Amino acid sequence: MKISNRLMATGLSMACLSTAVAQKEINPYAVTANQVTLAEPTTLKLDPKGTTSLAPNLGKLSAGIQPVVKNFMILWCAAKTGTSQVEWTVKAPADGVYGVTASVSGQGTELTVTCNDQKAEAKVTENGWHRVELGNIPLRAGENKILLDVEVVAGKGRKRKGEFLLSGLELTQPAVKESMLKEAVAMRSQPDWFKDAGYGLMFQWTNRATPPKGPIKDWEAKVNDFDLDGFIKLVEDSGARYVVWSITWGNQYISAPIKSLDAIIAGRTTKRDLLGEMVDRLHEKGGKVIFYYHYGYDCYHSQDTAWLKAAGGMEADKTKLYASLMNILSEVGTRYGDKLDGWWFDGGARYLNCHFDGSSGDQGILTAPLKKFTEAARAGNPKRMVAYNSWIKPRITEYQDYYGGEGKTSFKASELSDGVFKSGRQKGLQAHGCFILEKRWGHIDEDTPIAKPKHDIKKLTAWVKQAQQGRYPISINLEMYEDGSVSPESYALLKELKAATRGK
């Protein structure tokens, strides 16, 4: 496999380890570098029975369009004002007609896809990230050249004038696309308890949690000393109807005896089943539980190199990795059954583009097996909700139920129908938003107290009441110390929120 000598980097400034590379061990509390080695373009295999995602980093790029890289992950490609091109070579098993959908940002840009002397064209008319349908192109048995011409004009509708962002193209036969959508919609779970929850609490408490002062405990001791009674009281006092709890965050450590994880790497589980105790106690109180899951690539989430090597995540072919993840999810889901009400999968871009790390497209899968992944996530509870966090980008798959909603706190009534997006980049998904109450998603700072809340009671109350009216929930993320305690100021604020929004 040929590897280019190019090291793609961006102007996205951040505190990063400039000398780090993806193969080296990285401090779990550090932010990783924004560089990646990009493989040379190669022939990609077409999936006639599903959707084939063509990430721009897997094609031949002209000088005007280049990858944007952050935390060892190719986020998308950015094109400057003028004309630029991306060319992919795709091998089809048989002749067929395929619809082309582009995931883009850059109002005013003109897109033209050419294949086998036929063109599909569209102009980007909306602002921000969304999906654009370009029409159909014919593919013939054997190799096909698919050329995307991008014409960027200077103007408004983007952060920097004259910039266009491309996440990728999707190729799907129209009849297959229609069938997949019907299947996905039939599988969806969008329960009333979630629509009418108003708000819940979200926590990034994992092996990376730190105390306000002093040394950090090892994983087993940290889990054994977790104050579950205090946590349950916090949830009750806050008025939260559900909890989003991170069972991993960057590093693959789970606070329960999960055999499928033990089989891959030792020392990452615990004898105490803290997760089981938590879901039991919350359900006794009538609360619901959603598990957040991050499989360990990138940072400020942190890159867990040892785990990724063992699970297959450092290989170009991510087939083994996703098989490992599905085994873990199935075991967790079966273990907690109907007491586990949902999943929130972070890093959706990595599921959609398995070569986000710059590896060659001729090695294994292009996209995670999202239907199978969702089915594995529902082991033990077929009504369990699933979300793949797509951040600011459009949804990555129809095989999910609700919007991850990172950073979103409220939505306009005109966008929703009974809490579900009527149109746009998240069409068909239950609306949901989550946001940081204090400084960051989790307390991973050493010898530092949790910062004071950055939102006041007036703002929080307005957000919750709007959510109640629109039938969508918002998840308020609190930082949490190693022992399970939180900021007294945040605790007091949540008590106020309960009084203001829950009534008697």
C-alpha positions as semicolon CSV with decimal commas, in nm:
position;residue;x (nm);y (nm);z (nm)
1;M;0,000;0,000;0,000
2;K;0,143;0,337;-0,099
3;I;0,142;0,606;0,163
4;S;0,188;0,971;0,075
5;N;0,437;1,185;0,259
6;R;0,176;1,453;0,312
7;L;0,087;1,534;0,669
8;M;-0,251;1,702;0,661
9;A;-0,297;1,975;0,921
10;T;-0,541;2,258;0,976
11;G;-0,560;2,602;1,119
12;L;-0,788;2,477;1,396
13;S;-0,583;2,599;1,690
14;M;-0,590;2,386;2,007
15;A;-0,356;2,275;2,284
16;C;-0,219;1,964;2,116
17;L;0,083;1,741;2,131
18;S;0,250;1,848;1,808
19;T;0,500;1,563;1,811
20;A;0,248;1,285;1,874
21;V;0,153;1,026;1,614
22;A;-0,141;0,785;1,617
23;Q;0,068;0,479;1,698
24;K;0,223;0,618;2,021
25;E;0,086;0,599;2,373
26;I;-0,088;0,921;2,472
27;N;-0,155;1,077;2,811
28;P;-0,525;1,006;2,881
29;Y;-0,568;1,360;3,011
30;A;-0,401;1,529;2,714
31;V;-0,535;1,658;2,384
32;T;-0,391;1,474;2,085
33;A;-0,232;1,615;1,771
34;N;-0,414;1,728;1,458
35;Q;-0,211;1,544;1,197
36;V;-0,263;1,224;1,001
37;T;-0,079;1,045;0,720
38;L;-0,306;1,022;0,417
39;A;-0,309;0,705;0,204
40;E;-0,300;0,722;-0,173
41;P;-0,638;0,682;-0,355
42;T;-0,738;0,330;-0,448
43;T;-1,033;0,139;-0,597
44;L;-1,337;0,128;-0,366
45;K;-1,594;-0,152;-0,358
46;L;-1,957;-0,063;-0,426
47;D;-2,237;-0,213;-0,214
48;P;-2,536;-0,265;-0,446
49;K;-2,761;-0,375;-0,156
50;G;-2,686;-0,079;0,068
51;T;-2,534;0,268;0,076
52;T;-2,175;0,325;-0,029
53;S;-2,014;0,624;0,143
54;L;-1,741;0,797;-0,056
55;A;-1,534;1,001;0,187
56;P;-1,336;1,272;0,007
57;N;-1,008;1,160;0,168
58;L;-1,044;0,830;-0,023
59;G;-1,049;1,004;-0,360
60;K;-0,796;1,195;-0,570
61;L;-0,805;1,556;-0,451
62;S;-0,716;1,863;-0,651
63;A;-0,509;2,137;-0,487
64;G;-0,816;2,347;-0,409
65;I;-0,978;2,096;-0,176
66;Q;-0,794;1,936;0,116
67;P;-0,874;1,742;0,436
68;V;-0,945;1,917;0,764
69;V;-0,790;1,715;1,046
70;K;-0,843;1,736;1,420
71;N;-0,748;1,483;1,689
72;F;-0,607;1,238;1,433
73;M;-0,946;1,234;1,260
74;I;-1,031;1,363;0,914
75;L;-1,345;1,567;0,979
76;W;-1,419;1,665;0,617
77;C;-1,255;1,835;0,319
78;A;-1,256;2,212;0,267
79;A;-1,257;2,381;-0,074
80;K;-1,154;2,739;-0,142
81;T;-1,313;2,987;-0,379
82;G;-1,291;2,867;-0,738
83;T;-1,300;2,523;-0,898
84;S;-1,178;2,202;-0,736
85;Q;-1,232;1,831;-0,793
86;V;-1,250;1,495;-0,621
87;E;-1,227;1,174;-0,824
88;W;-1,308;0,828;-0,692
89;T;-1,259;0,490;-0,860
90;V;-1,545;0,258;-0,771
91;K;-1,581;-0,109;-0,865
92;A;-1,940;-0,226;-0,924
93;P;-2,042;-0,595;-0,941
94;A;-2,307;-0,522;-1,207
95;D;-2,464;-0,243;-1,408
96;G;-2,697;-0,017;-1,211
97;V;-2,835;0,331;-1,158
98;Y;-2,743;0,502;-0,830
99;G;-2,878;0,810;-0,661
100;V;-2,615;1,057;-0,537
101;T;-2,648;1,243;-0,206
102;A;-2,386;1,490;-0,082
103;S;-2,332;1,595;0,280
104;V;-2,213;1,955;0,254
105;S;-2,186;2,305;0,399
106;G;-2,136;2,612;0,181
107;Q;-2,431;2,803;0,042
108;G;-2,405;2,902;-0,324
109;T;-2,165;2,623;-0,424
110;E;-2,238;2,440;-0,749
111;L;-2,184;2,063;-0,755
112;T;-2,157;1,839;-1,061
113;V;-2,103;1,462;-1,051
114;T;-1,996;1,293;-1,374
115;C;-1,983;0,918;-1,437
116;N;-1,986;0,727;-1,765
117;D;-2,054;1,046;-1,962
118;Q;-2,365;1,135;-1,762
119;K;-2,399;1,419;-1,512
120;A;-2,595;1,492;-1,195
121;E;-2,599;1,853;-1,077
122;A;-2,719;2,065;-0,786
123;K;-2,663;2,404;-0,629
124;V;-2,627;2,433;-0,253
125;T;-2,913;2,666;-0,160
126;E;-2,922;2,626;0,220
127;N;-2,693;2,755;0,490
128;G;-2,502;2,522;0,722
129;W;-2,453;2,147;0,709
130;H;-2,722;1,951;0,525
131;R;-2,778;1,683;0,261
132;V;-2,816;1,763;-0,109
133;E;-2,973;1,527;-0,363
134;L;-2,792;1,550;-0,697
135;G;-2,990;1,294;-0,898
136;N;-2,890;0,961;-1,055
137;I;-2,577;0,835;-1,231
138;P;-2,516;0,505;-1,415
139;L;-2,248;0,264;-1,296
140;R;-2,126;-0,026;-1,509
141;A;-1,988;-0,362;-1,405
142;G;-1,620;-0,318;-1,325
143;E;-1,433;0,003;-1,250
144;N;-1,602;0,343;-1,277
145;K;-1,458;0,692;-1,245
146;I;-1,680;0,924;-1,041
147;L;-1,579;1,288;-1,070
148;L;-1,715;1,561;-0,843
149;D;-1,664;1,918;-0,966
150;V;-1,700;2,186;-0,700
151;E;-1,748;2,550;-0,797
152;V;-1,722;2,773;-0,489
153;V;-1,821;3,138;-0,510
154;A;-1,739;3,400;-0,249
155;G;-2,039;3,496;-0,043
156;K;-2,230;3,464;0,280
157;G;-2,362;3,150;0,450
158;R;-2,038;3,011;0,591
159;K;-1,783;3,093;0,857
160;R;-1,530;3,213;0,604
161;K;-1,633;3,360;0,271
162;G;-1,566;3,135;-0,023
163;E;-1,533;2,813;0,177
164;F;-1,714;2,486;0,103
165;L;-1,705;2,180;0,328
166;L;-1,762;1,827;0,198
167;S;-1,823;1,531;0,428
168;G;-1,876;1,290;0,137
169;L;-2,104;1,141;-0,125
170;E;-2,346;0,852;-0,077
171;L;-2,443;0,614;-0,360
172;T;-2,762;0,411;-0,326
173;Q;-2,991;0,251;-0,581
174;P;-3,333;0,426;-0,551
175;A;-3,531;0,107;-0,480
176;V;-3,276;0,001;-0,218
177;K;-3,289;0,344;-0,052
178;E;-3,669;0,333;-0,032
179;S;-3,664;-0,017;0,115
180;M;-3,397;0,073;0,374
181;L;-3,591;0,381;0,485
182;K;-3,912;0,183;0,536
183;E;-3,721;-0,077;0,734
184;A;-3,547;0,185;0,950
185;V;-3,869;0,375;1,022
186;A;-4,042;0,050;1,123
187;M;-3,760;-0,018;1,369
188;R;-3,773;0,324;1,537
189;S;-3,850;0,372;1,905
190;Q;-3,961;0,723;2,005
191;P;-4,145;0,672;2,336
192;D;-4,365;0,925;2,514
193;W;-4,156;0,914;2,832
194;F;-3,864;1,063;2,638
195;K;-4,073;1,318;2,450
196;D;-4,227;1,447;2,772
197;A;-3,927;1,418;3,005
198;G;-3,849;1,790;2,980
199;Y;-3,493;1,737;3,098
200;G;-3,249;1,482;3,230
201;L;-2,893;1,482;3,359
202;M;-2,582;1,376;3,168
203;F;-2,248;1,270;3,319
204;Q;-1,904;1,189;3,178
205;W;-1,780;0,997;3,482
206;T;-1,527;0,729;3,393
207;N;-1,174;0,618;3,483
208;R;-1,065;0,969;3,391
209;A;-1,265;1,138;3,669
210;T;-1,052;1,337;3,912
211;P;-1,091;1,461;4,272
212;P;-1,079;1,835;4,351
213;K;-0,737;1,779;4,507
214;G;-0,485;1,501;4,549
215;P;-0,396;1,177;4,371
216;I;-0,630;0,990;4,135
217;K;-0,744;0,646;4,252
218;D;-0,705;0,334;4,040
219;W;-1,011;0,210;3,853
220;E;-1,127;-0,060;4,095
221;A;-1,094;0,168;4,399
222;K;-1,266;0,454;4,219
223;V;-1,568;0,237;4,139
224;N;-1,580;0,080;4,488
225;D;-1,579;0,423;4,653
226;F;-1,843;0,579;4,429
227;D;-2,123;0,729;4,643
228;L;-2,431;0,580;4,479
229;D;-2,668;0,695;4,754
230;G;-2,555;1,053;4,704
231;F;-2,594;1,019;4,328
232;I;-2,951;0,888;4,351
233;K;-3,041;1,174;4,585
234;L;-2,892;1,423;4,337
235;V;-3,107;1,288;4,056
236;E;-3,420;1,306;4,275
237;D;-3,345;1,656;4,400
238;S;-3,278;1,781;4,047
239;G;-3,614;1,676;3,906
240;A;-3,444;1,487;3,620
241;R;-3,659;1,219;3,457
242;Y;-3,364;1,030;3,312
243;V;-2,986;0,998;3,327
244;V;-2,737;0,977;3,040
245;W;-2,440;0,793;3,192
246;S;-2,106;0,743;3,020
247;I;-1,992;0,383;3,051
248;T;-1,678;0,482;2,854
249;W;-1,528;0,813;2,747
250;G;-1,217;0,799;2,537
251;N;-1,069;0,514;2,742
252;Q;-1,232;0,171;2,734
253;Y;-1,300;0,110;3,106
254;I;-1,642;-0,017;3,216
255;S;-1,763;-0,018;3,578
256;A;-1,909;-0,369;3,562
257;P;-1,783;-0,728;3,510
258;I;-1,820;-0,739;3,129
259;K;-1,665;-1,062;2,999
260;S;-1,648;-0,957;2,633
261;L;-1,422;-0,666;2,728
262;D;-1,208;-0,887;2,953
263;A;-1,158;-1,124;2,660
264;I;-1,001;-0,843;2,457
265;I;-0,791;-0,664;2,719
266;A;-0,737;-0,720;3,091
267;G;-0,781;-0,474;3,376
268;R;-1,061;-0,266;3,226
269;T;-1,366;-0,399;3,413
270;T;-1,455;-0,412;3,785
271;K;-1,587;-0,667;4,030
272;R;-1,851;-0,424;4,148
273;D;-2,140;-0,390;3,906
274;L;-2,187;-0,018;3,955
275;L;-2,386;0,012;3,633
276;G;-2,625;-0,260;3,747
277;E;-2,674;-0,102;4,089
278;M;-2,735;0,234;3,924
279;V;-2,999;0,117;3,677
280;D;-3,175;-0,081;3,951
281;R;-3,192;0,215;4,187
282;L;-3,300;0,463;3,921
283;H;-3,574;0,237;3,790
284;E;-3,700;0,182;4,143
285;K;-3,754;0,559;4,153
286;G;-3,922;0,565;3,813
287;G;-3,621;0,707;3,632
288;K;-3,489;0,605;3,291
289;V;-3,130;0,533;3,188
290;I;-2,939;0,598;2,866
291;F;-2,578;0,480;2,832
292;Y;-2,330;0,702;2,651
293;Y;-2,056;0,510;2,467
294;H;-1,732;0,628;2,309
295;Y;-1,508;0,361;2,167
296;G;-1,175;0,528;2,233
297;Y;-1,031;0,706;1,929
298;D;-0,936;1,076;1,954
299;C;-0,923;1,342;2,224
300;Y;-0,999;1,565;2,412
301;H;-1,178;1,237;2,457
302;S;-0,830;1,077;2,466
303;Q;-0,694;0,800;2,251
304;D;-0,680;0,458;2,421
305;T;-0,400;0,304;2,214
306;A;-0,363;-0,025;2,403
307;W;-0,734;-0,101;2,377
308;L;-0,752;-0,002;2,011
309;K;-0,459;-0,227;1,922
310;A;-0,624;-0,522;2,100
311;A;-0,969;-0,458;1,950
312;G;-0,856;-0,393;1,591
313;G;-0,904;-0,017;1,597
314;M;-0,550;0,062;1,482
315;E;-0,590;-0,152;1,170
316;A;-0,696;-0,006;0,836
317;D;-0,973;-0,266;0,820
318;K;-1,216;-0,181;1,103
319;T;-1,419;-0,504;1,065
320;K;-1,265;-0,661;1,376
321;L;-1,315;-0,341;1,575
322;Y;-1,687;-0,319;1,507
323;A;-1,733;-0,689;1,578
324;S;-1,562;-0,632;1,914
325;L;-1,785;-0,334;1,989
326;M;-2,104;-0,521;1,900
327;N;-2,007;-0,807;2,131
328;I;-1,963;-0,562;2,419
329;L;-2,289;-0,378;2,345
330;S;-2,483;-0,703;2,318
331;E;-2,352;-0,824;2,653
332;V;-2,424;-0,493;2,826
333;G;-2,771;-0,472;2,673
334;T;-2,860;-0,829;2,764
335;R;-2,725;-0,785;3,117
336;Y;-2,945;-0,485;3,197
337;G;-3,246;-0,568;2,979
338;D;-3,542;-0,333;3,000
339;K;-3,369;-0,124;3,268
340;L;-3,143;0,015;2,997
341;D;-3,362;0,250;2,792
342;G;-3,122;0,392;2,537
343;W;-2,775;0,439;2,389
344;W;-2,597;0,759;2,285
345;F;-2,304;0,671;2,056
346;D;-2,044;0,944;2,026
347;G;-1,822;1,002;1,724
348;G;-2,074;0,930;1,449
349;A;-1,830;1,050;1,182
350;R;-1,603;0,755;1,261
351;Y;-1,892;0,513;1,207
352;L;-1,974;0,668;0,870
353;N;-1,614;0,693;0,747
354;C;-1,406;0,400;0,876
355;H;-1,097;0,552;0,712
356;F;-1,115;0,877;0,907
357;D;-0,758;0,799;1,019
358;G;-0,618;0,832;0,667
359;S;-0,592;0,456;0,605
360;S;-0,643;0,307;0,259
361;G;-0,995;0,253;0,126
362;D;-0,908;-0,089;-0,016
363;Q;-0,866;-0,225;0,338
364;G;-1,194;-0,361;0,475
365;I;-1,521;-0,176;0,528
366;L;-1,589;0,183;0,427
367;T;-1,871;0,229;0,679
368;A;-1,969;0,053;1,001
369;P;-2,251;-0,204;0,967
370;L;-2,500;0,041;1,113
371;K;-2,814;-0,173;1,092
372;K;-2,639;-0,463;1,267
373;F;-2,483;-0,223;1,516
374;T;-2,824;-0,082;1,608
375;E;-2,964;-0,434;1,642
376;A;-2,676;-0,530;1,873
377;A;-2,743;-0,219;2,080
378;R;-3,103;-0,336;2,131
379;A;-3,008;-0,678;2,269
380;G;-3,222;-0,741;2,575
381;N;-3,470;-0,463;2,497
382;P;-3,609;-0,419;2,142
383;K;-3,763;-0,083;2,245
384;R;-3,427;0,062;2,346
385;M;-3,355;0,398;2,177
386;V;-3,037;0,461;1,978
387;A;-2,863;0,782;1,868
388;Y;-2,542;0,828;1,670
389;N;-2,399;1,168;1,753
390;S;-2,332;1,345;1,424
391;W;-2,225;1,669;1,598
392;I;-2,299;1,960;1,359
393;K;-2,335;1,734;1,056
394;P;-2,644;1,561;0,912
395;R;-2,760;1,226;1,052
396;I;-2,527;0,943;0,952
397;T;-2,795;0,674;0,922
398;E;-3,170;0,618;0,928
399;Y;-3,117;0,324;1,164
400;Q;-3,152;0,536;1,477
401;D;-3,428;0,695;1,681
402;Y;-3,328;1,033;1,817
403;Y;-3,088;1,319;1,756
404;G;-2,766;1,323;1,960
405;G;-2,802;1,700;1,984
406;E;-2,453;1,792;2,104
407;G;-2,453;2,156;2,209
408;K;-2,818;2,215;2,117
409;T;-3,054;2,342;2,386
410;S;-3,376;2,432;2,207
411;F;-3,555;2,397;1,874
412;K;-3,819;2,601;1,694
413;A;-4,176;2,470;1,695
414;S;-4,180;2,503;1,315
415;E;-3,898;2,246;1,291
416;L;-4,088;1,975;1,478
417;S;-4,400;1,762;1,460
418;D;-4,481;1,596;1,793
419;G;-4,116;1,631;1,890
420;V;-3,984;1,485;1,562
421;F;-3,791;1,681;1,298
422;K;-4,017;1,742;0,998
423;S;-3,736;1,825;0,756
424;G;-3,370;1,911;0,734
425;R;-3,052;1,726;0,824
426;Q;-3,215;1,528;1,111
427;K;-3,549;1,457;0,941
428;G;-3,744;1,175;1,106
429;L;-3,546;1,172;1,432
430;Q;-3,683;1,259;1,775
431;A;-3,541;1,596;1,877
432;H;-3,304;1,612;2,174
433;G;-3,034;1,849;2,293
434;C;-2,749;1,825;2,540
435;F;-2,515;2,093;2,669
436;I;-2,243;2,165;2,924
437;L;-2,358;2,333;3,245
438;E;-2,011;2,426;3,372
439;K;-1,672;2,420;3,193
440;R;-1,642;2,090;3,004
441;W;-1,817;1,756;2,955
442;G;-1,628;1,572;3,230
443;H;-1,412;1,669;3,527
444;I;-1,068;1,553;3,415
445;D;-0,867;1,845;3,551
446;E;-0,625;1,765;3,832
447;D;-0,621;1,966;4,157
448;T;-0,896;2,191;4,025
449;P;-1,250;2,252;4,154
450;I;-1,548;2,229;3,921
451;A;-1,624;2,565;3,762
452;K;-1,941;2,756;3,847
453;P;-2,246;2,710;3,621
454;K;-2,240;2,927;3,309
455;H;-2,620;2,928;3,272
456;D;-2,859;3,088;3,521
457;I;-3,201;2,974;3,641
458;K;-3,387;3,211;3,407
459;K;-3,218;3,069;3,098
460;L;-3,249;2,705;3,208
461;T;-3,616;2,747;3,294
462;A;-3,692;2,901;2,955
463;W;-3,513;2,616;2,776
464;V;-3,695;2,347;2,972
465;K;-4,038;2,504;2,926
466;Q;-3,978;2,534;2,553
467;A;-3,873;2,168;2,548
468;Q;-4,185;2,066;2,736
469;Q;-4,403;2,251;2,488
470;G;-4,220;2,104;2,188
471;R;-4,221;1,747;2,327
472;Y;-3,845;1,700;2,319
473;P;-3,600;1,658;2,610
474;I;-3,274;1,836;2,691
475;S;-2,986;1,673;2,880
476;I;-2,794;1,895;3,122
477;N;-2,434;1,779;3,152
478;L;-2,269;1,813;3,494
479;E;-1,906;1,765;3,580
480;M;-1,859;1,507;3,856
481;Y;-1,573;1,442;4,096
482;E;-1,407;1,104;4,140
483;D;-1,627;1,014;4,441
484;G;-1,953;1,090;4,258
485;S;-2,015;1,435;4,407
486;V;-2,083;1,750;4,207
487;S;-2,046;2,125;4,246
488;P;-2,262;2,267;4,531
489;E;-2,352;2,563;4,308
490;S;-2,472;2,332;4,030
491;Y;-2,665;2,117;4,278
492;A;-2,845;2,423;4,417
493;L;-2,925;2,547;4,066
494;L;-3,086;2,214;3,972
495;K;-3,304;2,228;4,282
496;E;-3,424;2,569;4,166
497;L;-3,493;2,428;3,820
498;K;-3,705;2,151;3,966
499;A;-3,912;2,401;4,163
500;A;-3,954;2,622;3,857
501;T;-4,052;2,350;3,606
502;R;-4,195;2,048;3,788
503;G;-4,452;2,219;4,007
504;K;-4,578;2,043;4,319
